[in-house]
Every structure is written in C-alpha cells, then in structure tokens.
Amino acid sequence: MSGLPTEKKTDERNESATMLILMKPQATAEQIYRIKEKIDAMGYEAHEIPGATRIAIGITGNEESLLPDAFMYLDGVEEAVPVTKPYKLVGRHGKVGDTVIAIDGVAIGGKELVIMAGPCSVESREQLSATARAVKNAGATVLRGGAFKPRTSPYAFQGLKEQGLMLLQEARRETGLKIVTEVKDIRTLGAVNAATDILQIGARNMSNFSLLEAVGELRTPILLKRGISATLEELLMAAEYIVARGNTNVILCERGIRTFEPSTRFTLDLNAVPMLKKQSHLPVIVDPSHGIGIADGVPAMAMAAIAAGADGLIVEVHPDPATAKSDGGQSLKPETFATLMDRLRMLAPCVDRTLTKGNSI
C-alpha cells in the first residue's frame, strides 16, 4: 500500500473496502484521470459517477479500508468520504442529486412522470398495434410488452420470442414509443438488447447475478424489479452488481412483495418509494398491476404510487383482458387507462411533477 495509512475492516457486511471521492466542480479531466490512476495502482477499482455539477469517484475492491487522508490533499479533490453501506455506488452518499436517465427525449427520474404501458405478453401484431396506439394517445411514452416470458408454469404461454421482438420494433416505428421488454437469460440477451430501449430484469431474475453482471457490461438502461421476497437492501445490492460493471443507467421498480395477505396477488410496498429515494440516487418507478393483481384496484395503487414520490409507473393494458394469454385479470382496458392518465395529470402538480397530454396518431 506504499506506506499509506489504512485501517482494518470492522463491518463484516462490507464485501470490499470503499470510499467516495468527491471532485471539485472545476476539477479537470487530467486531475480525475490521476485520481483513478492512483486508485488502480493501489489495487482498488475506480468507478466514475457523473453528476449534474461534478464528478464523484467510487472506490471498491481489496480487503482493507482506506483513510480519507490518502486522497484529501490531491489536486481536484473536494472531499473523501468513507462509505459504510454495502451498496457503494447506488447509495445516496455516492452522488450529489438524482440520476436522470435520458432515452432520446424521455427522461426517467426528472420532473416529468414517465408512464410505461402495454400488454403483459405480445400476442399478435393486431393486439400490440391496438394497445400501442391506445397508450400513446393516452400519454404513455414507453410501450411495455413481453416477448420472452418466464412463467411459473412450464405449460403457460412463454411468449412469441423473436417474433415478439420484431412486433415490438414495428410498434416503435409506428408510434414513436420507446420499448421496454424483459430479458430472461444470457443466451437471449443479445437479441433482446438489439430490439429494445430498456431491458427489464424481472422479479424472478433479481438475484440472477450472472445476468446482472452481463447487463452491467452494456449501457442500455435497465429496469430492475424487486424480487417477491427481497428486502430493499437486496434490491439495491442487485443494482450494485449492474453499476459496478459500468452501467449506471438503472431504474428501480417496486412491484409488490409476497406477504401473508391472500386477497391480492402481492402486497404493493409503497413504503419502498420514499425509502429507496432516501437511500439511493437512482430513479424509482412502481408496477401497480403486479402489486395488487386486480384490475379495478390498479388505478388507486397507481395514484398512491405517484403521491408517494415515484418517478413513473409501468402498467399492464390490453384491448381485451378477458382473452389475454397472461395477466388478463390485472390488465386495464384502454379506456380505463385513459381515465387513469387524466387523473394522474390532475395529481401531478400536487407533488411538483408534470405529465403531458397524449398525442393522437
């Protein structure tokens, strides 16, 4: 360690030593490079974290903790902060301000609420086109739809797979909506990534660490859903796997957890929204459809999520829920979704947010 002062790790939950270097707003690229070079030379890993006004550099790796004195007096450094949380890079301590993920005109985590909507599964060209047009007209900016569907039963509809990806791309060209779809494994990651704007990691895969590492190598935005029995810390640690590999474009999603209550599909944990906002700089959206699992309860949960501080929603919409091949019982009809969007526009200013009107196509 070149004679630099160190101290032994005392918190056994920390899997690696860590520190956050906050650079001065006027720090030069050369100064930032020199800090990262020093970190590498000491046997640690440097993670550059961009902010609105300055750069932060997260330090992970090695088996010993660092002292702030190792960096405090270097050119360009404003502060060196030891980090005790197990999530090093996604924590609120890791960045000044909130992360806003921009996708060609859609900003997730900013003042404008982002509504993602569409069917659970892509079933046909007609079904997807009708749904895409309806949610676009109502004001959604992202179309959701599953092409590869990991299901509880191996006999349930597993999606149209590559054909579903093709239909999603057609709908994007037709409507201008961005696309979010689920990736279920590394084998199909390349094909799904090439077809979408946002990759969804479903609740079943939240702890699929090989898949998390693989999407961390990309720069495609990742919608990371909370596992059905996962704590908030476990969700943030899953996000850490992605960010530690270099992909800082992560959106956290609360989608309901399994409890002892049998009257709903899951229990939508709206406590998660303010708690995640307090603990992390990443944007947070809510899935009220899976959270309650009952269509007529979705609007109330959607309104409550926005009131709780969510940056957006992901909602299941189907032109004929009674015939849906998956999740029909929690899918809104297009007209019900349009009414919900009108109500959300009235609510948005009350929580200092905005929601634009839909664009007819």
Protein Blocks (a to p, Z undefined) as FASTA:
>chain_A
ZZpacdddfblklmbdcddddddfklcfklmmmmmmmmmmnopacdddddfkbccdddee
jjbdcdfklmmmgghiabdcddfbfblklpmklpgcjddddeehiaghiabdcddeddfb
afbfklmmmmmmmmmmnopabdcddfbdcdfblkbcebjkjmmmmmmmmmmmmnopacdd
ddfbfklmmmmmmmpmbdcddfklmmmmklmmmmmmpmbdcdddddfkbcfklmmmmmmm
mmmnopabbcdddebiadfblkbmbdcdfklmmmmmmmpcbdcdddfklmnopaklmmmm
mmmmmmnopabdcddddfblmlpcghklmcccfklmmmmmmmmmmmmmmnopacdddddZ
Z
